């Protein structure tokens, strides 16, 4: 397959790349240090990425940022980051990418554990994650040409726990390699409309 991996240099993306690159042609996309440059908060940047890459079998997005703040300090401006990147950015990758994905190809987006198991300061990220999950489920029944769409919902990774563990007290971190398996299942399998939870 010809796979477009967005966020390939991140903690999750690098593990997904390691998992897929031995068997597939993986094109790495990101804000810097990638084969193709893209900013998923910018529609024109997404359009330019797809135009540069051309036809592909699978799109995997392992990027997307959200603002973290106590609810009383969560201003509309801070909330906008999750709306523009984690939510709108991912949905635009699908809407603008459909013409470039081959018949029976796939999209894989990223959600996260906090929409099901809330953490302090995580309301904005949880909102975006939940909206992406709903979009995946609803859009799966309308995807043209046999195209599939799924999401992967990881908990905090072992590789990120030293940095993020204070937000995820009591959570069991998982290895990045295990999370990468879920992305592989989405891109290489046959299911659609799924949210693959990797919580333990």
N, C-alpha and C positions, 0 to 999 in steps of 0.2 A: 504494500500500500504506500501511497504518498500521503504523509501525515503532516499537517501544519500544527505545530505545538507553540502556543502563545504562553509566555511566562516561563520559557525553557530554562532560564538561568536561576530561577527561584528554588526554594527548598523542595517543594513538591515537583516542580517542572523538571529539575535536574534528575530526580529519581525516575520520572516517567520517561525522560529521554534515554536513560541508561537501560530501561526495560525494553524500549521499542526499537532503538537504533540498530540493533544487530539483525533484525528481520525486515525492517522497513526503511524507506527513505523518509527521514524526519527533518523537516525544515523548521528551524528554530526562529521564533519571532519574539520581540520584546522591545523595551524602550531603549536598550543599548546592549552592545556585545552579542548581537544575534545575527543570523543570516539575513533577516528582514527586520526593519524597524517599524514599530507600531505603538501608538498610544490609544488604548481602547476607549478612552474618554472622548476621542475626537473622531467623528464619523468619516471625515475626509482621509484621515490616517488609516482607518480600517479599509476604506475603499481602495486606497493606494496599495495597501498590503496585498489584498486579494488580486488586484490587477497585476502586481509584480509576480505573485506566486503562480497564478493560473489555476487550472483544474486540479483538484485534490480529492482524495478518498475520505479523509477524516480531518476534522478540526477539533483540537483539544485545547481548552483554555484552562491554564493553571495560574492565572493572574487575577487581580481584582483587589482593590483596597477599600477599606471602610474606616470611618472615624470611631474612636473609642473614647467615651467620656461618661461620667456620671449623668444620669438622666436630667437632673436639674441644671447641668452645664451643657447639655446637648442642644446647641443652638441650631437653627435651620442651616447655617453655613457649615457647621461641623457635620451635620447629617447629609449634606450635599455630596460629600466624597463617596459615601456608600451608594447613593443614588446614581451618580455619574459613572462610577467605576464598576463596583461589584454587581450592580443591577443593570443599568442602562447599557454599560459597556458590553456586558456578556450577551444581552439580548440583541444588541446591534451586530455583534459578531455572527449571530444566526441570521437575522433578517437580511443583512448585506451579503452573507456568505452562501445562501442557498443556491444562487446561480453558478457558483464555483465548485460546489460539492457534486461529485459524480452520482449517478443512480446507485441506490443502495449504500450510499456513504453514511457518514455519521457526524454529529456534533456531540462533544462532551464538555459540560460546564462544571463549575465548582460552587458548592454551597458550603455547609459547615455545621458542626455539632451544636453550636450555640442557639440555633433556631429551635432545637428540640430540648436542649439542656442549658438553660440560660446562665450566663456569667455576668458578674458586675461589670458595668460600663459597656456591655455588649448589645444594647437594644438596637442601635443603628445597624450593626452588622447582621444581627438576627433578622431584622426586617428585610434587608436585601437578600439574605439567603433564602428566607421563606418565599419571597416573591419569585426568585429564580426557580425554586422547586415547583411552584405552581405553574410557571410559564412552561417548564419542561413537560410537565404532565399534560397540560392543555394543548400545547403545540404538537405533541407527538401524534395526535389523531388527525392532524391536517398536513403533516409533512408530505411534500410531493415526491414522486419518483422513488418511493421506498426508502427515503432518507430517514435515519433514526436519530433520536436525540435523548440523551441521558445526562444526569449530573452525578458527581461524586461528592459525598459529604464526609470529610474527615474530621476526626478530633485533633487535638494538638499532637504534633509529631514529636518523637523522641529527639530529633535533630534540632527542634525549636524550643524544647522544654526549658532549657537554661535561661533563655531570653523571655519566654512567655509564660512560664510556669506559675507566676504569681497571679495571673488571670484565671488559671485553670486548676485551682486547688482542689484536690481530691479526684481529679481526672486521671485515668490511665492513659499515658501517651502511647502512640503506636509508631512502629518503624515506618520510615518513608517507603521502603520497598513494599510493604503491605498495602499502603495507600496506592502506590503505582499499579498494583495488580488490578485495582478497581477501574482505573483509567484504561488499562489494557482490556479488561472485560467489556467495557463500554465500546471501545473502538473496534475490537476484533470479534466481538460476539454478535448476537442477533437480537437482543432485547431492545426495547424502546420505551420511553416514558418513565424510566426508572430513576430513583435517587439512591445510589449505592452508599450505604452507611458503613463507614469504617471507624467504629467507636471503641473497639477493643482488640 
